[in-house]
Amino acid sequence: MDIYDDLSGQVALVTGANRGIGAEIARNLDDLGATVYAGTRSMTNDVPEGCESVLLDVTQEGDVDSIADGVFGEVGRLDILVNNAGVIGPDGDIVASPTKEVDRTLATNLRGPMLLCKHLVPLLVQQEGGRVVNVSSGMGALSDMGSGYPAYRISKAGLNGLTTYLDAQYGGQGLIANSVCPGWVKTDMGGENANRPVEKGAETPTWLCRFTPGSESGKFWRDKEVIEW
């Protein structure tokens, strides 16, 4: 697989970039030379040094629209979109899940990435080999759908659907879209019992961001290997 060793001159937007996996991906892309916009729901949140903090609540289309206009106005291009922002949602079964929490989970994990693609794909396809990296989860794999966390699982299955749609609709224009399972990572969401450090969780998403034009697209990855949907 050919990957960029240097991202100088390229522009990336990472959602949920003030902590956890998102912050580590943003830090990695900055280290590789990209101009990185780090999306966060509050401008009081810290983002990795070298990244530009931008107000972005993915559930608010006004924020998404402002990002699209702002990024294009400042740098005139976008090469990488990392849809990382997410919430875990209620545990238990779907019958007991509060509708308000189901709505919040779907709005953040699925509707948000769809809005970002709606507004930013026109920028991405202007660049040769623009990339969308959707941070998904094995909990959303249809081939191994378990119990518990119904809204989270369904939202991540839908996010994988978005990946395959983007590949089918825009792959002919050079867009590279992939989903990635980072594994069970020690973050606020993953908890202290998780078996992976943040650095490992961010490794494959960062690698996907480095794909060169013509690279594999429309796939689901874990540890740099394709896994089943």
MIDOSE-1310 file (N, C-alpha, C; in nm, 2 decimals, decimal comma, always signed):
residues 229
mdiy	+0,08/-0,12/+0,00/+0,00/+0,00/+0,00/+0,09/+0,12/+0,00; +0,07/+0,21/-0,10/+0,14/+0,34/-0,10/+0,07/+0,44/-0,01; +0,15/+0,50/+0,08/+0,10/+0,60/+0,17/+0,19/+0,72/+0,16; +0,14/+0,84/+0,20/+0,21/+0,96/+0,21/+0,31/+0,95/+0,33
ddls	+0,43/+0,98/+0,31/+0,53/+1,00/+0,42/+0,52/+1,14/+0,48; +0,47/+1,23/+0,40/+0,46/+1,37/+0,44/+0,33/+1,43/+0,39; +0,26/+1,50/+0,48/+0,13/+1,56/+0,44/+0,14/+1,71/+0,43; +0,26/+1,76/+0,42/+0,27/+1,91/+0,40/+0,19/+1,96/+0,28
gqva	+0,12/+2,07/+0,31/+0,04/+2,13/+0,20/-0,10/+2,07/+0,21; -0,13/+1,97/+0,28/-0,26/+1,91/+0,28/-0,34/+1,96/+0,41; -0,47/+1,96/+0,40/-0,55/+2,01/+0,51/-0,65/+1,90/+0,56; -0,66/+1,89/+0,69/-0,74/+1,79/+0,75/-0,84/+1,85/+0,85
lvtg	-0,96/+1,79/+0,86/-1,05/+1,82/+0,97/-1,08/+1,70/+1,05; -1,06/+1,70/+1,18/-1,09/+1,59/+1,27/-1,19/+1,63/+1,37; -1,30/+1,56/+1,37/-1,41/+1,59/+1,47/-1,38/+1,53/+1,60; -1,43/+1,59/+1,71/-1,41/+1,53/+1,84/-1,26/+1,53/+1,87
anrg	-1,19/+1,63/+1,84/-1,04/+1,63/+1,84/-0,98/+1,69/+1,97; -1,06/+1,71/+2,07/-1,01/+1,77/+2,19/-0,97/+1,66/+2,30; -0,99/+1,54/+2,27/-0,95/+1,43/+2,37/-0,95/+1,30/+2,29; -0,90/+1,20/+2,36/-0,90/+1,06/+2,32/-0,84/+1,04/+2,18
igae	-0,91/+0,95/+2,11/-0,86/+0,91/+1,98/-0,85/+1,02/+1,88; -0,95/+1,11/+1,88/-0,95/+1,22/+1,79/-0,84/+1,32/+1,81; -0,80/+1,34/+1,94/-0,69/+1,43/+1,97/-0,56/+1,37/+1,92; -0,55/+1,24/+1,94/-0,42/+1,17/+1,89/-0,41/+1,17/+1,74
iarn	-0,52/+1,15/+1,67/-0,52/+1,15/+1,52/-0,48/+1,29/+1,48; -0,54/+1,39/+1,54/-0,51/+1,53/+1,50/-0,36/+1,56/+1,53; -0,31/+1,51/+1,64/-0,16/+1,53/+1,67/-0,08/+1,46/+1,57; -0,11/+1,34/+1,53/-0,04/+1,26/+1,44/-0,03/+1,33/+1,30
lddl	-0,15/+1,39/+1,26/-0,15/+1,45/+1,13/-0,07/+1,58/+1,13; -0,08/+1,65/+1,24/+0,01/+1,77/+1,25/+0,15/+1,74/+1,25; +0,19/+1,63/+1,31/+0,33/+1,58/+1,31/+0,38/+1,55/+1,17; +0,28/+1,50/+1,08/+0,31/+1,47/+0,95/+0,31/+1,59/+0,85
gatv	+0,28/+1,70/+0,91/+0,29/+1,83/+0,83/+0,16/+1,89/+0,78; +0,05/+1,82/+0,81/-0,08/+1,87/+0,76/-0,12/+1,99/+0,84; -0,20/+2,08/+0,78/-0,27/+2,18/+0,85/-0,40/+2,12/+0,90; -0,41/+2,12/+1,04/-0,52/+2,04/+1,10/-0,62/+2,13/+1,17
yagt	-0,74/+2,12/+1,13/-0,85/+2,18/+1,20/-0,91/+2,08/+1,30; -0,90/+2,12/+1,43/-0,95/+2,03/+1,54/-1,08/+2,07/+1,59; -1,19/+1,99/+1,55/-1,32/+2,02/+1,59/-1,35/+1,99/+1,73; -1,42/+2,08/+1,80/-1,45/+2,06/+1,94/-1,58/+2,13/+1,97
rsmt	-1,66/+2,08/+2,06/-1,79/+2,14/+2,09/-1,78/+2,27/+2,17; -1,67/+2,30/+2,23/-1,65/+2,42/+2,31/-1,51/+2,48/+2,28; -1,50/+2,60/+2,26/-1,37/+2,67/+2,24/-1,29/+2,68/+2,36; -1,35/+2,64/+2,48/-1,27/+2,63/+2,60/-1,19/+2,50/+2,61
ndvp	-1,22/+2,41/+2,53/-1,15/+2,28/+2,53/-1,01/+2,29/+2,47; -0,92/+2,22/+2,52/-0,78/+2,22/+2,46/-0,78/+2,13/+2,35; -0,70/+2,16/+2,25/-0,67/+2,07/+2,13/-0,52/+2,06/+2,12; -0,47/+1,96/+2,05/-0,33/+1,94/+2,04/-0,26/+2,06/+1,99
egce	-0,14/+2,09/+2,04/-0,06/+2,20/+2,00/-0,03/+2,19/+1,85; -0,04/+2,30/+1,78/-0,01/+2,30/+1,64/-0,14/+2,29/+1,56; -0,25/+2,25/+1,62/-0,38/+2,24/+1,55/-0,46/+2,36/+1,57; -0,55/+2,39/+1,48/-0,64/+2,51/+1,49/-0,77/+2,46/+1,54
svll	-0,81/+2,51/+1,66/-0,93/+2,48/+1,72/-1,05/+2,54/+1,65; -1,15/+2,46/+1,61/-1,27/+2,52/+1,55/-1,40/+2,46/+1,62; -1,49/+2,55/+1,64/-1,62/+2,52/+1,70/-1,70/+2,42/+1,61; -1,72/+2,30/+1,66/-1,80/+2,21/+1,58/-1,87/+2,11/+1,66
dvtq	-2,00/+2,13/+1,68/-2,09/+2,03/+1,73/-2,15/+1,96/+1,61; -2,12/+1,84/+1,59/-2,16/+1,77/+1,46/-2,31/+1,75/+1,45; -2,39/+1,78/+1,56/-2,53/+1,77/+1,56/-2,60/+1,90/+1,51; -2,51/+2,00/+1,49/-2,56/+2,13/+1,45/-2,52/+2,16/+1,31
egdv	-2,62/+2,16/+1,22/-2,58/+2,19/+1,08/-2,52/+2,32/+1,06; -2,56/+2,42/+1,14/-2,50/+2,55/+1,13/-2,35/+2,55/+1,15; -2,31/+2,47/+1,25/-2,16/+2,46/+1,28/-2,09/+2,40/+1,16; -2,15/+2,29/+1,10/-2,09/+2,22/+0,99/-2,08/+2,31/+0,87
dsia	-2,19/+2,39/+0,84/-2,19/+2,48/+0,73/-2,08/+2,59/+0,75; -2,07/+2,64/+0,87/-1,97/+2,74/+0,90/-1,83/+2,68/+0,88; -1,80/+2,56/+0,92/-1,67/+2,50/+0,90/-1,64/+2,49/+0,75; -1,74/+2,45/+0,67/-1,72/+2,43/+0,52/-1,68/+2,57/+0,46
dgvf	-1,75/+2,67/+0,50/-1,72/+2,80/+0,45/-1,59/+2,86/+0,50; -1,56/+2,83/+0,63/-1,44/+2,88/+0,69/-1,32/+2,82/+0,64; -1,32/+2,69/+0,63/-1,20/+2,62/+0,58/-1,17/+2,66/+0,44; -1,27/+2,66/+0,36/-1,25/+2,70/+0,22/-1,20/+2,85/+0,21
gevg	-1,26/+2,93/+0,29/-1,22/+3,07/+0,29/-1,07/+3,09/+0,33; -1,03/+3,01/+0,43/-0,89/+3,03/+0,48/-0,79/+2,96/+0,39; -0,81/+2,84/+0,35/-0,71/+2,76/+0,29/-0,75/+2,71/+0,15; -0,87/+2,72/+0,11/-0,92/+2,69/-0,02/-0,92/+2,54/-0,06
rldi	-0,90/+2,45/+0,04/-0,89/+2,31/+0,01/-0,92/+2,23/+0,13; -0,96/+2,10/+0,11/-0,97/+2,00/+0,22/-0,93/+1,87/+0,16; -0,84/+1,80/+0,22/-0,79/+1,67/+0,18/-0,83/+1,56/+0,26; -0,86/+1,58/+0,39/-0,89/+1,47/+0,48/-1,00/+1,51/+0,57
lvnn	-1,10/+1,43/+0,59/-1,21/+1,44/+0,69/-1,21/+1,32/+0,77; -1,19/+1,33/+0,90/-1,20/+1,22/+1,00/-1,32/+1,24/+1,08; -1,42/+1,16/+1,06/-1,54/+1,16/+1,14/-1,52/+1,07/+1,26; -1,47/+1,14/+1,37/-1,44/+1,07/+1,49/-1,53/+1,09/+1,61
agvi	-1,60/+1,21/+1,61/-1,68/+1,24/+1,73/-1,79/+1,13/+1,74; -1,81/+1,09/+1,87/-1,91/+0,99/+1,89/-1,94/+0,98/+2,04; -2,06/+0,92/+2,07/-2,10/+0,89/+2,21/-2,14/+0,74/+2,21; -2,14/+0,69/+2,33/-2,17/+0,54/+2,35/-2,31/+0,51/+2,35
gpdg	-2,40/+0,60/+2,41/-2,54/+0,58/+2,41/-2,58/+0,48/+2,53; -2,71/+0,46/+2,54/-2,76/+0,38/+2,65/-2,73/+0,23/+2,63; -2,70/+0,16/+2,74/-2,68/+0,01/+2,74/-2,82/-0,05/+2,76; -2,82/-0,18/+2,77/-2,94/-0,25/+2,79/-3,00/-0,29/+2,65
diva	-3,13/-0,30/+2,65/-3,19/-0,34/+2,52/-3,27/-0,22/+2,46; -3,31/-0,23/+2,34/-3,38/-0,12/+2,27/-3,51/-0,08/+2,34; -3,57/-0,18/+2,40/-3,70/-0,15/+2,47/-3,68/-0,05/+2,59; -3,57/-0,07/+2,66/-3,55/+0,01/+2,78/-3,47/+0,14/+2,75
sptk	-3,43/+0,16/+2,63/-3,34/+0,27/+2,59/-3,43/+0,40/+2,58; -3,39/+0,50/+2,66/-3,47/+0,63/+2,65/-3,46/+0,69/+2,51; -3,57/+0,73/+2,45/-3,58/+0,78/+2,32/-3,48/+0,90/+2,30; -3,48/+0,98/+2,40/-3,39/+1,10/+2,39/-3,25/+1,06/+2,38
evdr	-3,20/+0,96/+2,45/-3,07/+0,91/+2,44/-3,04/+0,84/+2,30; -3,14/+0,77/+2,25/-3,13/+0,71/+2,12/-3,11/+0,82/+2,02; -3,19/+0,92/+2,02/-3,18/+1,03/+1,93/-3,05/+1,10/+1,93; -3,00/+1,12/+2,05/-2,87/+1,19/+2,07/-2,75/+1,10/+2,01
tlat	-2,76/+0,97/+2,03/-2,66/+0,88/+1,98/-2,66/+0,88/+1,83; -2,78/+0,87/+1,77/-2,78/+0,86/+1,62/-2,74/+1,00/+1,56; -2,78/+1,11/+1,63/-2,75/+1,24/+1,58/-2,60/+1,26/+1,58; -2,53/+1,22/+1,68/-2,39/+1,24/+1,69/-2,31/+1,14/+1,60
nlrg	-2,34/+1,01/+1,61/-2,26/+0,91/+1,55/-2,29/+0,89/+1,40; -2,41/+0,92/+1,35/-2,45/+0,89/+1,22/-2,49/+1,02/+1,14; -2,59/+1,09/+1,19/-2,64/+1,21/+1,12/-2,53/+1,31/+1,11; -2,45/+1,32/+1,22/-2,33/+1,42/+1,21/-2,24/+1,39/+1,10
pmll	-2,18/+1,27/+1,09/-2,10/+1,24/+0,97/-2,16/+1,26/+0,84; -2,29/+1,23/+0,83/-2,37/+1,25/+0,70/-2,37/+1,40/+0,67; -2,39/+1,49/+0,77/-2,40/+1,63/+0,75/-2,26/+1,68/+0,70; -2,15/+1,63/+0,77/-2,02/+1,67/+0,73/-1,99/+1,63/+0,59
ckhl	-2,03/+1,51/+0,55/-2,00/+1,47/+0,41/-2,09/+1,55/+0,31; -2,21/+1,58/+0,35/-2,30/+1,67/+0,27/-2,23/+1,80/+0,24; -2,17/+1,86/+0,34/-2,11/+1,99/+0,32/-1,97/+1,99/+0,27; -1,89/+1,88/+0,30/-1,75/+1,88/+0,27/-1,70/+1,80/+0,16
vpll	-1,79/+1,70/+0,11/-1,74/+1,62/+0,00/-1,71/+1,71/-0,12; -1,79/+1,82/-0,15/-1,76/+1,90/-0,26/-1,61/+1,96/-0,26; -1,56/+1,98/-0,13/-1,42/+2,02/-0,12/-1,33/+1,91/-0,14; -1,36/+1,79/-0,08/-1,27/+1,68/-0,09/-1,25/+1,63/-0,23
vqqe	-1,36/+1,63/-0,32/-1,34/+1,58/-0,45/-1,27/+1,68/-0,54; -1,24/+1,80/-0,49/-1,16/+1,89/-0,57/-1,01/+1,85/-0,56; -0,97/+1,77/-0,46/-0,83/+1,73/-0,45/-0,82/+1,59/-0,50; -0,71/+1,56/-0,56/-0,68/+1,42/-0,60/-0,67/+1,33/-0,48
ggrv	-0,76/+1,23/-0,47/-0,75/+1,14/-0,36/-0,79/+1,19/-0,23; -0,89/+1,28/-0,23/-0,94/+1,32/-0,10/-0,99/+1,20/-0,02; -0,98/+1,21/+0,12/-1,01/+1,10/+0,20/-1,11/+1,13/+0,31; -1,20/+1,03/+0,33/-1,29/+1,03/+0,44/-1,26/+0,91/+0,53
vnvs	-1,23/+0,93/+0,65/-1,20/+0,82/+0,75/-1,31/+0,82/+0,85; -1,39/+0,72/+0,86/-1,50/+0,71/+0,95/-1,46/+0,62/+1,07; -1,45/+0,68/+1,19/-1,41/+0,60/+1,30/-1,53/+0,52/+1,35; -1,54/+0,39/+1,32/-1,65/+0,31/+1,35/-1,62/+0,22/+1,47
sgmg	-1,67/+0,10/+1,47/-1,65/+0,00/+1,58/-1,69/-0,14/+1,53; -1,62/-0,24/+1,58/-1,66/-0,37/+1,56/-1,80/-0,40/+1,62; -1,84/-0,32/+1,71/-1,98/-0,34/+1,77/-2,09/-0,31/+1,66; -2,05/-0,25/+1,55/-2,14/-0,22/+1,45/-2,13/-0,31/+1,33
alsd	-2,05/-0,42/+1,34/-2,04/-0,51/+1,23/-2,16/-0,60/+1,22; -2,22/-0,60/+1,11/-2,34/-0,68/+1,09/-2,31/-0,83/+1,10; -2,19/-0,87/+1,07/-2,15/-1,01/+1,07/-2,13/-1,06/+1,22; -2,13/-0,97/+1,31/-2,11/-1,01/+1,45/-2,18/-0,92/+1,55
mgsg	-2,31/-0,89/+1,52/-2,38/-0,79/+1,60/-2,42/-0,86/+1,73; -2,37/-0,80/+1,84/-2,39/-0,85/+1,97/-2,51/-0,78/+2,04; -2,52/-0,80/+2,17/-2,63/-0,74/+2,24/-2,58/-0,62/+2,32; -2,67/-0,54/+2,37/-2,64/-0,42/+2,45/-2,60/-0,31/+2,36
ypay	-2,62/-0,19/+2,41/-2,58/-0,06/+2,34/-2,65/-0,06/+2,20; -2,78/-0,07/+2,20/-2,84/-0,08/+2,06/-2,82/+0,04/+1,98; -2,84/+0,16/+2,03/-2,83/+0,28/+1,95/-2,68/+0,30/+1,90; -2,59/+0,27/+1,98/-2,45/+0,28/+1,94/-2,42/+0,18/+1,83
risk	-2,46/+0,05/+1,85/-2,43/-0,05/+1,75/-2,50/-0,01/+1,61; -2,62/+0,03/+1,62/-2,69/+0,06/+1,50/-2,63/+0,19/+1,43; -2,59/+0,28/+1,51/-2,53/+0,40/+1,45/-2,40/+0,37/+1,38; -2,32/+0,28/+1,44/-2,20/+0,25/+1,37/-2,22/+0,16/+1,25
agln	-2,32/+0,07/+1,25/-2,36/+0,00/+1,13/-2,40/+0,10/+1,02; -2,47/+0,20/+1,06/-2,51/+0,30/+0,96/-2,39/+0,38/+0,91; -2,29/+0,41/+1,00/-2,17/+0,48/+0,96/-2,09/+0,39/+0,85; -2,09/+0,26/+0,87/-2,03/+0,18/+0,77/-2,11/+0,18/+0,64
gltt	-2,24/+0,20/+0,65/-2,32/+0,21/+0,53/-2,28/+0,34/+0,46; -2,26/+0,45/+0,53/-2,22/+0,57/+0,48/-2,08/+0,56/+0,40; -1,99/+0,48/+0,46/-1,86/+0,46/+0,39/-1,88/+0,39/+0,26; -1,96/+0,29/+0,25/-1,98/+0,21/+0,13/-2,06/+0,30/+0,02
ylda	-2,15/+0,38/+0,07/-2,22/+0,48/-0,02/-2,12/+0,58/-0,08; -2,04/+0,64/+0,01/-1,94/+0,74/-0,04/-1,85/+0,68/-0,15; -1,81/+0,55/-0,13/-1,72/+0,49/-0,22/-1,80/+0,47/-0,36; -1,92/+0,42/-0,35/-2,00/+0,39/-0,47/-2,03/+0,52/-0,54
qygg	-2,07/+0,63/-0,47/-2,11/+0,75/-0,53/-2,00/+0,84/-0,58; -1,89/+0,84/-0,51/-1,78/+0,94/-0,54/-1,65/+0,88/-0,57; -1,64/+0,74/-0,56/-1,51/+0,68/-0,58/-1,46/+0,71/-0,72; -1,55/+0,72/-0,82/-1,52/+0,75/-0,96/-1,46/+0,89/-0,97
qgli	-1,48/+0,98/-0,87/-1,43/+1,11/-0,87/-1,30/+1,11/-0,79; -1,25/+1,00/-0,75/-1,12/+0,99/-0,68/-1,13/+0,99/-0,52; -1,26/+1,00/-0,47/-1,27/+1,00/-0,32/-1,23/+0,87/-0,27; -1,16/+0,86/-0,16/-1,12/+0,74/-0,09/-1,20/+0,75/+0,05
ansv	-1,29/+0,65/+0,07/-1,36/+0,65/+0,20/-1,35/+0,51/+0,26; -1,31/+0,51/+0,39/-1,29/+0,39/+0,46/-1,35/+0,40/+0,60; -1,39/+0,29/+0,66/-1,43/+0,28/+0,80/-1,31/+0,21/+0,88; -1,30/+0,24/+1,01/-1,20/+0,18/+1,09/-1,25/+0,15/+1,23
cpgw	-1,22/+0,03/+1,28/-1,24/-0,01/+1,42/-1,11/+0,01/+1,49; -1,10/+0,11/+1,58/-0,98/+0,13/+1,66/-0,95/+0,03/+1,76; -1,05/-0,06/+1,79/-1,03/-0,15/+1,90/-1,09/-0,09/+2,03; -1,07/-0,16/+2,14/-1,12/-0,12/+2,27/-1,01/-0,03/+2,34
vktd	-1,03/+0,10/+2,34/-0,93/+0,19/+2,37/-0,96/+0,26/+2,50; -0,85/+0,29/+2,58/-0,86/+0,36/+2,71/-0,89/+0,50/+2,69; -1,02/+0,54/+2,67/-1,06/+0,67/+2,66/-1,18/+0,69/+2,76; -1,23/+0,82/+2,76/-1,35/+0,84/+2,84/-1,46/+0,74/+2,81
mgge	-1,48/+0,71/+2,68/-1,58/+0,62/+2,63/-1,54/+0,48/+2,66; -1,42/+0,44/+2,63/-1,38/+0,30/+2,64/-1,36/+0,25/+2,79; -1,32/+0,35/+2,88/-1,31/+0,32/+3,02/-1,17/+0,26/+3,05; -1,14/+0,25/+3,18/-1,01/+0,22/+3,23/-0,97/+0,07/+3,20
nanr	-1,07/-0,02/+3,18/-1,05/-0,16/+3,16/-1,01/-0,19/+3,02; -1,02/-0,09/+2,93/-0,99/-0,12/+2,79/-0,85/-0,17/+2,77; -0,82/-0,24/+2,67/-0,69/-0,31/+2,65/-0,60/-0,24/+2,55; -0,63/-0,12/+2,51/-0,54/-0,05/+2,41/-0,52/+0,09/+2,46
pvek	-0,40/+0,14/+2,44/-0,37/+0,28/+2,47/-0,42/+0,36/+2,35; -0,44/+0,49/+2,37/-0,49/+0,58/+2,27/-0,40/+0,58/+2,15; -0,27/+0,57/+2,17/-0,18/+0,57/+2,06/-0,20/+0,46/+1,96; -0,24/+0,34/+2,01/-0,27/+0,22/+1,93/-0,40/+0,24/+1,86
gaet	-0,50/+0,30/+1,93/-0,63/+0,32/+1,87/-0,62/+0,42/+1,75; -0,53/+0,51/+1,76/-0,52/+0,61/+1,65/-0,43/+0,57/+1,54; -0,36/+0,46/+1,55/-0,26/+0,42/+1,46/-0,32/+0,39/+1,32; -0,42/+0,31/+1,31/-0,48/+0,27/+1,18/-0,56/+0,39/+1,12
ptwl	-0,64/+0,46/+1,20/-0,71/+0,58/+1,14/-0,61/+0,68/+1,08; -0,49/+0,70/+1,15/-0,39/+0,79/+1,09/-0,33/+0,73/+0,96; -0,31/+0,60/+0,96/-0,26/+0,54/+0,84/-0,35/+0,55/+0,72; -0,48/+0,54/+0,75/-0,58/+0,56/+0,64/-0,58/+0,70/+0,59
crft	-0,55/+0,79/+0,67/-0,54/+0,93/+0,63/-0,43/+0,96/+0,54; -0,33/+0,87/+0,54/-0,21/+0,88/+0,45/-0,22/+0,81/+0,32; -0,34/+0,75/+0,29/-0,36/+0,68/+0,16/-0,34/+0,78/+0,04; -0,27/+0,73/-0,06/-0,24/+0,81/-0,18/-0,36/+0,78/-0,28
pgse	-0,37/+0,87/-0,38/-0,47/+0,85/-0,48/-0,47/+0,71/-0,54; -0,59/+0,65/-0,56/-0,60/+0,52/-0,61/-0,59/+0,41/-0,51; -0,58/+0,44/-0,38/-0,57/+0,34/-0,28/-0,71/+0,27/-0,26; -0,70/+0,17/-0,18/-0,83/+0,09/-0,15/-0,93/+0,18/-0,08
sgkf	-1,06/+0,16/-0,11/-1,16/+0,24/-0,06/-1,29/+0,16/-0,04; -1,38/+0,20/+0,04/-1,50/+0,13/+0,07/-1,48/+0,01/+0,15; -1,38/+0,01/+0,24/-1,35/-0,11/+0,32/-1,36/-0,08/+0,47; -1,36/-0,18/+0,55/-1,37/-0,17/+0,70/-1,23/-0,23/+0,75
wrdk	-1,16/-0,15/+0,83/-1,03/-0,19/+0,87/-1,01/-0,20/+1,02; -0,92/-0,29/+1,06/-0,87/-0,29/+1,20/-0,73/-0,34/+1,19; -0,64/-0,26/+1,26/-0,50/-0,30/+1,26/-0,44/-0,31/+1,12; -0,48/-0,22/+1,03/-0,43/-0,22/+0,89/-0,47/-0,34/+0,81
evie	-0,57/-0,41/+0,86/-0,62/-0,53/+0,78/-0,77/-0,51/+0,76; -0,82/-0,55/+0,64/-0,96/-0,54/+0,61/-1,04/-0,65/+0,70; -1,15/-0,61/+0,76/-1,23/-0,70/+0,84/-1,37/-0,70/+0,77; -1,46/-0,79/+0,82/-1,59/-0,81/+0,76/-1,68/-0,70/+0,81
w	-1,78/-0,66/+0,73/-1,88/-0,56/+0,77/-1,97/-0,63/+0,87
